[in-house]
């Protein structure tokens, strides 16, 4: 008997949740870094999806703008992590 696609997706989602829980154990206790990782993953998926739709529709200029906006958003979201890293390096 074969398993349905629903079972496959449930296992994949459970694997992702377990991975984020493992990251959370190692990174910090309040979960802020895991939240940042989730936001970055969301921005990546949504921007790739929107950019692909624009390219398929013939709006390559709009697709490029979406990709640039996504990169800038990722940079802004990652700034607290970079600042914390620099503070840690400076404190050594």
C-alpha positions in Angstrom: 0.0 0.0 0.0 1.4 3.4 -0.9 1.2 6.4 1.3 -0.6 9.5 0.1 1.1 12.8 -0.6 -0.4 14.1 2.7 1.8 11.7 4.7 4.9 12.7 2.7 4.2 16.4 3.4 3.5 15.7 7.1 6.9 14.0 7.5 8.7 16.8 5.7 7.0 19.5 7.8 7.8 17.5 10.9 11.4 17.2 9.9 11.6 21.0 9.3 9.9 21.7 12.7 12.4 19.4 14.4 15.3 21.1 12.6 14.1 24.5 13.8 13.7 23.2 17.4 17.3 21.9 17.2 18.5 25.3 16.0 16.6 27.0 18.8 18.4 24.9 21.4 21.8 25.9 20.1 21.2 29.5 19.2 19.3 31.2 22.1 16.6 30.7 24.6 14.0 33.3 23.4 13.8 32.1 19.8 14.6 35.4 18.1 17.1 33.9 15.8 14.7 31.1 14.8 12.1 33.7 14.1 14.6 35.6 11.9 15.4 32.3 10.0 11.7 31.8 9.4 11.2 35.3 8.1 14.1 35.0 5.8 12.8 31.7 4.4 9.4 33.2 3.9 10.8 36.2 2.1 12.8 33.9 -0.1 9.9 31.6 -1.1 7.4 34.5 -1.6 9.9 36.5 -3.7 10.9 33.6 -5.8 7.3 32.7 -6.4 6.3 36.3 -7.3 9.4 36.8 -9.5 8.7 33.5 -11.4 5.1 34.6 -12.1 6.3 38.0 -13.3 8.9 36.4 -15.6 6.4 33.9 -17.0 4.0 36.8 -17.7 6.7 38.8 -19.5 7.3 41.4 -16.8 11.0 40.7 -16.3 11.7 44.3 -15.1 9.2 43.8 -12.3 10.7 40.4 -11.5 14.1 42.0 -11.2 12.7 44.7 -8.8 11.1 42.0 -6.7 14.4 40.1 -6.5 16.2 43.3 -5.5 13.6 44.1 -2.8 13.9 40.6 -1.4 17.7 40.9 -1.2 17.5 44.3 0.6 14.9 42.9 2.9 17.1 39.9 3.8 20.0 42.3 4.4 17.9 44.5 6.8 16.5 41.4 8.6 20.0 40.0 9.1 21.5 43.2 10.5 20.8 42.3 14.2 22.6 39.0 13.8 25.6 40.6 12.1 25.7 43.3 14.8 25.6 40.6 17.6 28.4 38.7 15.8 30.6 41.8 15.5 30.0 42.6 19.2 30.9 39.0 20.2 34.1 39.2 18.1 34.9 42.6 19.5 34.5 41.3 23.1 37.1 38.5 22.6 
